[in-house]
Amino acid sequence: MQNRYSKLLFFFLLFGIWIGFFTGCKSKDRPLLAVNPADTSLVPGATEISCWITTPDQSELLKKQERNLIFKSDSNQFPTIVIDTSTTYQEMDGFGFSLTGGSAFLINKLAESDRETLLNELFGSDATSIGISYLRISIGASDLNASVFSYDDLPKGQTDLNLQHFSLAPDKVDLIPVLRSILRINPKIKILGSPWSAPVWMKSNGNSIGGSLLPNYYPVYAKYLVRYITEMKTEGIPIDAITIQNEPLNPDNNPSMKMLATEQRDFIKNHLGPAFKADGLSTKIILYDHNCDHPEYATTILADPAASQYIDGSAFHLYGGEISALSKVHDAYPKKNVYFTEQWVGGPGNFSHELQWHVQNLIIGATRNWSKNVLEWNLASDPSYKPHTSGGCTQCEGALTIGTYVVRNVSYYIIAHASKFVPAGSIRVKTNLPTNLPNVAFLTPDGKKVLIVLNNDTETKTFNIEINRHIATTSLSNGAVATYIW
């Protein structure tokens, strides 16, 4: 009996030691303080924040910092950016540029190995790339093509109501081959098409500059845009969305075409929308595509239910007005999306000024005002800001200058601070705005947190990044941009 009790006592003692060891290991291995029930990734004292910085003096250009930050349970007097992943906003479609005809020409003339290396740097997903996920292209020529063209150009006085002469031939030389190469690298990239003008025989003045689309050609022009989308698909180029007209209130560019809000409304409602529906197209229709100083252009069209049923959202530029116009349109029509589709850098430019203005107003400002994307203007130009049409932009500096070698300019870094770290499908999350520290944060599809911060002060600022009451303290020199990721 005594031996039996001894064995029983030994068993209970062993069981108690095992329970104590198990619970002790559990408490050590899981000191997790969840941001919300879906986020258990923060481990104070262990979770590291990596950081990439660009400074206005260009001493650091999207440079990864050697030392990572660590979240701690400390407190201090410094201003604090608080990230709240439980409050979410729009899903991002991506960041990128306009691949103008001139950009495609310059890229396509590179030696094959150089071209492939550059395209992988721009559109790839590895550590050496900047991960561009959204492109805008012109439907027909933009002013950054070498010459003006449409897909149905005819001798003066002729018309082509059945579009028998429609041809994508002008884009098959450079644009379509470059797009195919990009799609091999990133098959999921979103492509937005925007026309600068209808064929001149459809216009009131018979000219590539200005004029309006004649109402009797509305049905033909709707077929023209449908034909463009279907033929690009045949070429292996899926068009995710189109805008109706680039800068419809600017009749002075070459090419250009004026289109008032009421005209665009009637064109969508009575012609383009029904034509898309009849052909079963899933390509999105996005209206406006011009400056923030006239948000009523978008709301005038969205107020018409017969037109609105076909519309995905509205697109904006910021050569006039305030970026908050995007929120005004979103708040008025929250079921419709907003997009930011163009902003140029005028060469030779001022790196420091452009970096700060574009990051504050576009990368941070547009996304904090509900934009699903941010696009800078032309991807590439030559050292003389060419190609461009006669009467087109003569000082549009590309993100890249392509001459005897490739130079990466300020808009490359503006976009890269977001595109490299915030892939399509990321969700914007809530942050506060401490004085002189404009910022925006995202939760990526794989659960990473990304915070983009600009120091808008005149001196270096020390501040905290806080999540779930734990902080990491860092400093950023004046005018610098940093992307933090963990």
Helices and strands as residue ranges (DSSP letters): H 2-29, E 48-54, E 63-64, E 69-70, E 80-91, E 94-98, H 101-108, H 112-123, E 134-139, G 169-171, H 175-185, E 190-195, G 200-202, G 215-217, H 218-234, E 241-243, H 261-267, I 268-272, H 273-278, E 284-291, H 295-302, H 305-308, E 313-317, H 325-332, E 337-342, H 351-358, I 359-364, H 365-368, E 371-378, E 380-381, E 400-402, E 406-408, H 410-419, E 427-431, E 439-443, E 449-454, E 461-467, E 470-476, E 481-485
